[in-house]
Amino acid sequence: MQRAAAALDAHGGLIRHRDLVGLVDFSKASREARFHLIDMEAGKLVASHLVSHGSGSDPANSGWVQRFSNQYGSYASSKGAFLTGVAYSGKHGRSRRLIGLEDANSAAMERGIVIHAASYVSDEMAQNQGRIGRSQGCFAFSDKDIDGVLARLGEGRLLYAVK
């Protein structure tokens, strides 16, 4: 939470809404709820969810992030601070664009790194396979969680991914 607060301070001029932050802890396995919505004003956890990482971050499909990339075509996750952008409806249904705010994720818009739902993210898959599926670098959530994540983590907020 301290790192998310530091990222809020570092990018404060770009983050319109500082009340709620999305924090992704990629040091945890994909079978664990590693996306956390944090109420920054109250200093408390609001909700936690499963979230995917990119196939290029986990070539062996172990469920653990091995590396990050900001390169187009890497299919890897990027770390660092993202600004949540506009919501839209695309091939994965309701989604939200992400704008990378650091060198480690500056190509997020060009790479199409977004928040979306995916059938390969579910509690059942995490329990049965010991991991969830992988994205092409996007932050994918279960169909049951996506509406709440998109509603709470609206446009102009911080999503911060760390390992």
C-alpha positions as CSV (number, residue, x, y, z in Angstrom):
1,M,0.0,0.0,0.0
2,Q,2.9,2.3,0.7
3,R,4.2,1.8,-2.9
4,A,0.8,2.7,-4.3
5,A,0.7,5.8,-2.1
6,A,4.2,6.8,-3.4
7,A,3.0,6.2,-7.0
8,L,-0.1,8.4,-6.3
9,D,2.3,11.1,-5.1
10,A,4.7,10.7,-8.0
11,H,1.9,10.9,-10.6
12,G,-0.5,13.1,-8.6
13,G,-1.0,15.7,-11.4
14,L,-2.4,13.0,-13.7
15,I,-4.6,11.1,-11.2
16,R,-7.9,12.9,-10.9
17,H,-9.4,10.5,-8.3
18,R,-7.1,9.5,-5.4
19,D,-9.7,7.9,-3.2
20,L,-9.4,4.3,-4.6
21,V,-6.4,2.5,-6.1
22,G,-6.1,-0.8,-7.8
23,L,-3.0,-2.7,-6.7
24,V,-1.8,-5.8,-8.5
25,D,0.7,-7.9,-6.6
26,F,2.5,-10.1,-9.2
27,S,4.7,-11.7,-6.5
28,K,1.7,-14.0,-5.8
29,A,0.6,-16.9,-7.9
30,S,-2.2,-16.5,-10.4
31,R,-4.4,-18.9,-8.3
32,E,-4.4,-16.2,-5.5
33,A,-6.5,-13.1,-5.3
34,R,-3.7,-10.6,-6.1
35,F,-5.7,-7.6,-7.4
36,H,-6.7,-5.4,-4.5
37,L,-9.0,-2.4,-4.4
38,I,-7.7,-0.1,-1.7
39,D,-9.5,2.8,-0.1
40,M,-6.7,5.3,0.3
41,E,-8.5,7.7,2.5
42,A,-9.5,5.0,5.0
43,G,-6.3,3.0,4.5
44,K,-8.2,-0.2,4.1
45,L,-8.7,-3.1,1.7
46,V,-12.1,-2.9,-0.1
47,A,-12.0,-6.1,-2.3
48,S,-9.6,-8.6,-3.7
49,H,-9.9,-10.6,-7.0
50,L,-8.1,-13.0,-9.3
51,V,-6.3,-11.3,-12.2
52,S,-4.4,-12.7,-15.1
53,H,-0.8,-11.9,-16.3
54,G,0.5,-12.1,-19.8
55,S,1.6,-15.4,-21.4
56,G,5.0,-13.7,-22.2
57,S,5.5,-13.1,-18.5
58,D,5.1,-16.8,-17.8
59,P,6.3,-18.9,-20.8
60,A,6.1,-22.2,-18.9
61,N,2.5,-21.5,-17.8
62,S,3.4,-22.1,-14.2
63,G,1.1,-19.5,-12.8
64,W,4.0,-17.3,-11.7
65,V,5.2,-14.1,-13.3
66,Q,8.8,-14.5,-14.4
67,R,9.4,-11.3,-16.4
68,F,7.8,-8.1,-17.5
69,S,8.0,-6.3,-20.9
70,N,6.8,-3.1,-22.5
71,Q,7.5,-4.4,-26.0
72,Y,4.8,-4.8,-28.6
73,G,4.2,-8.5,-29.4
74,S,5.8,-9.7,-26.1
75,Y,2.4,-10.7,-24.7
76,A,4.0,-9.9,-21.3
77,S,2.6,-7.9,-18.4
78,S,4.1,-4.5,-17.6
79,K,4.6,-3.2,-14.2
80,G,4.3,0.2,-12.7
81,A,1.7,3.0,-12.6
82,F,-1.2,3.1,-15.0
83,L,-3.9,5.7,-15.3
84,T,-7.3,4.2,-15.9
85,G,-8.8,5.5,-19.1
86,V,-12.2,5.4,-20.8
87,A,-14.5,2.4,-20.7
88,Y,-15.5,0.8,-24.0
89,S,-17.1,-2.4,-25.3
90,G,-14.8,-4.6,-27.3
91,K,-14.2,-8.2,-28.2
92,H,-14.0,-9.1,-24.5
93,G,-17.2,-7.1,-23.6
94,R,-17.0,-4.2,-21.2
95,S,-13.4,-3.0,-20.8
96,R,-11.3,-0.1,-19.7
97,R,-8.2,1.4,-21.4
98,L,-5.0,1.9,-19.5
99,I,-2.4,4.6,-20.0
100,G,1.1,3.7,-18.9
101,L,2.8,6.4,-16.8
102,E,6.3,5.0,-16.6
103,D,9.1,3.9,-18.9
104,A,8.2,0.3,-17.9
105,N,4.7,0.6,-19.3
106,S,4.7,3.6,-21.6
107,A,3.5,1.5,-24.6
108,A,0.4,0.2,-22.8
109,M,-2.0,2.1,-25.2
110,E,-0.2,1.1,-28.3
111,R,-0.1,-2.5,-27.1
112,G,-3.8,-2.5,-26.2
113,I,-3.2,-3.3,-22.6
114,V,-6.6,-3.0,-20.9
115,I,-8.8,-4.3,-18.1
116,H,-11.3,-6.9,-19.4
117,A,-13.1,-10.1,-18.6
118,A,-12.0,-13.5,-19.7
119,S,-13.4,-17.0,-19.4
120,Y,-9.9,-18.2,-18.5
121,V,-10.1,-16.4,-15.1
122,S,-12.3,-18.1,-12.5
123,D,-12.2,-19.5,-9.0
124,E,-12.9,-23.0,-10.4
125,M,-9.9,-22.9,-12.7
126,A,-7.7,-21.6,-9.9
127,Q,-8.8,-24.5,-7.7
128,N,-8.8,-27.2,-10.3
129,Q,-5.6,-26.3,-12.2
130,G,-3.7,-24.5,-9.5
131,R,-3.5,-21.4,-11.8
132,I,-5.7,-19.3,-14.0
133,G,-5.2,-18.7,-17.7
134,R,-2.9,-16.0,-19.2
135,S,-3.7,-12.9,-21.2
136,Q,-1.7,-11.2,-23.9
137,G,-0.5,-8.7,-21.3
138,C,-3.9,-7.4,-20.2
139,F,-5.4,-7.4,-16.7
140,A,-8.2,-9.9,-17.2
141,F,-10.8,-10.7,-14.5
142,S,-13.5,-13.2,-14.2
143,D,-16.9,-12.6,-15.7
144,K,-18.4,-12.4,-12.3
145,D,-15.9,-9.7,-11.1
146,I,-15.5,-7.4,-14.1
147,D,-18.6,-5.2,-13.5
148,G,-17.6,-4.4,-10.0
149,V,-13.9,-3.8,-10.9
150,L,-14.9,-1.5,-13.8
151,A,-17.4,0.4,-11.7
152,R,-15.1,1.0,-8.7
153,L,-11.9,1.6,-10.7
154,G,-13.4,4.2,-12.9
155,E,-11.7,6.6,-15.3
156,G,-9.0,8.8,-13.8
157,R,-7.7,6.4,-11.1
158,L,-4.4,4.6,-10.5
159,L,-3.8,1.0,-11.2
160,Y,-0.4,0.0,-9.8
161,A,1.3,-3.3,-10.7
162,V,4.3,-4.6,-8.7
163,K,6.3,-7.7,-8.0
